[in-house]
């Protein structure tokens, strides 16, 4: 029963939730940088 619960708690693509959270935060930082550069370029 415990082994089944551990498998259900895993994220679908990565080995741990921390890796998934870091990917999401990195993507957010990348988008913020891109939007900042676009704003500076066209202002």
MODELLER restraints for C-alpha pairs under 7 A, 6 or more apart:
rsr = mdl.restraints
at = mdl.atoms
rsr.add(forms.Gaussian(group=physical.xy_distance, feature=features.Distance(at['CA:10:A'], at['CA:16:A']), mean=6.48, stdev=0.5))
rsr.add(forms.Gaussian(group=physical.xy_distance, feature=features.Distance(at['CA:11:A'], at['CA:17:A']), mean=5.98, stdev=0.5))
rsr.add(forms.Gaussian(group=physical.xy_distance, feature=features.Distance(at['CA:14:A'], at['CA:20:A']), mean=6.37, stdev=0.5))
